Structures are given as structure tokens and as C-alpha cells.
Amino acid sequence: MEFDITTFFKAILGGAGAGYAFTGGISLALPELIVTDRLLLSMAAIGAVLLPLLYLKSIRRK
């Protein structure tokens, strides 16, 4: 599999969206959790880093 810049940027955006969604899911499961802007942005940043890393790791395997 070759590196595709379009797929890489989609992974970044998808990871950020997944971080937001994960935070929303946690707040539904734990209503006493206070969701702040900092928590949302932190989870989005974590997702925006992890998902592209998984993409790059899958390229190296093949």
C-alpha cells in the first residue's frame, strides 16, 4: 500500500471527529462528568494523532 496524502488528511479529520464523539459518549455514560472545552480539544487532538499513526503503521506492514 502506498502513502496517499488524501487518506492521511482524512485520517486526521476522522480522528479529531472520533475524539469529539468519544467525549460525548463518555458524558452520556457518566453524567457527573463536566465536559469542558479543554477536554473536548484534548480528545480531538489525541484522536487526530492516533488515527493517522494507525494509518502509517498499516502502510509499513504491507
N, C-alpha and C positions, 0 to 999 in steps of 0.2 A: 504494500500500500504506500502510495506517495503522499507527501505532505501537501495539503490543499489549504491555502490561506483562507478561503471562504468557509470551509468547515471549521477551521481553527477559531475564527471570529464568531461563528455560530455557537461553538462550544463555550466561548467566553460569555456571550449573552445568555445562553441557556443555563449556564452555571449560576449567573447572577440571579436569573429568574427563579431558579430552584432554591437559592438561598432565601429569597423573599418568601417563597411558598412554604419552605420548611419552617421559617419563623412563624408564619401564620398558622400552620398546623400545630406547632407547639403551644401557641397561645390559645388555641381551641381546646387542646388536651389539658392544659394547665391554666385555667382562667385567672389564677392569682399571679401569674407571671406578667409583669409590666413590660410591654414591648415599647422600647424607645427607638429613636432614630439611629442611635449608635448601634444598638443590637441589630436592627434591620440592615444597616450598611455593612456591619461586620460579617453577618451571614452571607450577604450578597458578595462581598469580597472573597470570602472563603470559597464559595461556590464558583466564582469567576476564576479562581486559581486551580481548584481541584479538578474540575471537569476538563479543561484543556490539558492538564497534566495526564489525565487518563487517556485522552486522545493521543498525545505524543507517545505515551507508553505503548499504546496499541500499534502505533506505526513502527516502533522499534522492534516489536516481536516478529513482524512479518517480513 
